[in-house]
Amino acid sequence: MKRQGYDVIGDVHGHADKLVSLLVKMGYEDRDGSWRHSDRQAVFVGDLVDRGPKQLETVSIARSMVACGSALITAGNHEFNAVAWRFGHRKKSPKNRRQHMAFLTEVGEGSAVHDELIEWFMTLPLWLDLGGLRVVHACWDPASIALLAEQVGPGNSLTADLVKRATKNGSPEWRTVEHLLKGPEVSLAPYPAYLDSGGEPRKRARWKWWDSNALSLRSGVVLPANPVTATGDPYPVLPDEPLRSLPVTLYTDEIPVIYGHFWETGTPKPSSRFTACVDYSAGKGGPLVAYRWSGEKQLTAENFASS
């Protein structure tokens, strides 16, 4: 069957009901135990797990769609973190346990179900290049992809050795996997820490890798609306002088990239002519969003769908 396009679905985070609602809205039908479309294919950007109330159901829906060919998927940072946690490479701090608790509680930490899902997470590609469309969880970074190309498993998947190296803070593998699955970041020093959307103080901020004008701290960092310092004061205005060195090469290719991870809000729209985020905070009460790509060279707001 010739596919007429891809429906790229944002971070589900255990909200299976939103996923089913979105699939129905986009014309998918539950047939033979899996959601299918007559002439389109879904693509999940990762972060199926953590936060929401229906972890196993969410993974089951996505997994069955991938198995029958009605969907593709990339790994998100939460799938990577789940693997690192199970392998003992992720610090089991109260904060990390809290973030991962919904998944651990539902699967039963150390159970056969837990181990089987971790094995499946290990098979997920870290990026997808579909010819006219690219899909990655957080950032399309050719340098990171090139460095990892000789280290990944079949289909650009994780290996046990790569997971171990990529969880060693400061290693080349750590940096590249961070770029792809969490996005490039920059230090805000000497400026103070800010409170992120979860109320945690952060001294580093994500970078607008999709924006050709992201050349200074003011134009390049991603901060919450009306950001405040850790003490609750309004965050200072950052300087507009171009940085000597950017944390990532800005994306300038004219091949569309669709990504998640960035907790967008408001009305979905492309982040640039050739890039679009589909994470509109489904894990925090927002809608689950997809971009319905049908071969167009430039992305448009009209092609978003929401649960």
C-alpha positions, 0 to 999 in steps of 0.5 A, spaced: 500 500 500 502 506 498 502 511 504 499 518 502 502 521 508 505 521 516 501 523 522 506 525 527 504 524 534 506 528 540 508 526 547 503 522 550 505 521 557 501 515 559 494 519 556 491 513 552 484 516 552 487 523 549 491 518 544 485 514 542 481 521 541 486 523 536 486 517 532 479 517 531 479 524 529 484 523 524 480 517 521 484 511 524 480 505 526 481 499 531 481 493 526 484 486 528 487 489 535 490 495 532 489 502 530 490 503 522 488 508 517 487 506 510 492 510 507 496 514 512 501 512 517 502 514 524 509 516 527 510 517 535 515 522 537 517 518 543 515 520 551 509 515 551 511 514 558 511 517 565 506 522 568 499 520 565 494 515 568 494 509 563 502 507 562 501 500 559 495 502 555 499 507 551 505 503 550 500 497 548 497 502 543 503 504 540 507 498 540 501 494 536 501 499 531 508 499 530 508 491 530 502 491 524 506 497 520 500 502 521 506 506 525 513 508 526 516 511 532 522 514 535 525 514 542 524 519 547 528 521 553 523 518 558 524 511 554 531 512 554 531 514 562 527 508 563 532 504 560 538 507 564 534 506 570 533 499 569 540 498 567 542 502 574 545 507 570 540 513 572 541 516 579 535 513 583 534 520 586 527 522 589 526 527 583 528 522 578 523 517 582 518 522 582 518 523 575 518 515 573 513 513 578 507 513 574 510 508 570 514 504 575 507 503 579 503 500 573 508 495 570 511 493 577 518 495 578 523 489 576 517 485 574 517 481 567 512 486 564 517 491 566 523 488 563 519 486 557 518 493 555 525 495 557 527 490 551 522 494 546 524 501 548 531 498 546 529 497 539 526 504 538 530 508 533 533 515 536 531 518 529 527 517 523 529 520 516 523 518 512 526 521 505 522 528 505 521 528 512 525 527 518 522 526 525 526 526 532 524 527 539 527 534 541 533 536 536 535 534 529 543 535 530 547 532 524 553 532 528 550 528 533 547 523 528 554 522 525 557 521 531 552 516 533 551 512 526 557 507 528 555 506 535 547 505 534 544 498 533 539 496 528 535 501 525 538 507 529 536 503 536 540 503 543 545 498 545 547 496 552 554 499 551 551 506 548 546 507 554 552 506 559 556 511 555 551 516 554 549 516 561 556 518 563 556 526 564 560 529 559 562 524 555 561 525 547 555 520 547 552 523 553 552 530 549 549 527 543 544 523 546 542 529 550 542 533 543 537 528 540 532 527 546 533 533 550 535 538 546 541 542 546 542 547 552 546 553 554 549 555 561 546 562 563 551 563 568 553 569 571 545 570 570 541 566 576 537 560 576 530 560 573 524 556 575 522 551 570 515 549 568 515 544 574 517 549 579 525 546 579 530 551 579 535 550 572 541 554 571 541 551 564 536 553 558 534 549 552 536 552 545 532 554 539 535 550 534 530 551 529 531 558 529 536 562 524 535 568 529 537 564 535 544 567 536 544 571 543 542 569 550 536 573 549 534 570 542 536 563 543 534 560 550 527 557 551 524 560 558 517 559 561 512 565 560 514 571 565 520 567 568 522 568 575 528 566 579 529 561 584 527 566 589 521 568 585 523 575 582 522 577 575 528 574 571 533 579 568 533 581 561 538 577 558 543 580 553 542 580 546 550 580 543 551 574 539 555 568 542 562 566 540 560 559 540 553 556 539 551 550 543 548 547 536 549 548 529 542 551 527 538 548 522 538 550 515 536 545 511 529 545 507 527 538 509 521 538 514 523 536 521 517 534 526 519 534 533 516 534 541 519 535 548 518 542 548 512 543 552 508 548 547 502 551 549 497 555 545 494 554 538 499 549 534 503 552 529 510 551 526 516 553 529 519 555 522 518 554 515 521 547 516 520 545 523 514 544 527 513 541 535 508 537 536 508 537 544 503 541 546 503 539 554 498 533 553 502 530 560 500 537 563 493 538 561 494 540 554 491 537 548 495 531 544 497 534 538 499 531 531 502 534 525 499 531 518 504 531 513 502 529 506 509 531 502 509 539 503 515 542 503 513 548 508 509 546 514 503 550 515 498 551 521 492 548 518 495 541 518 495 540 525 490 536 529 488 536 536 485 531 541 
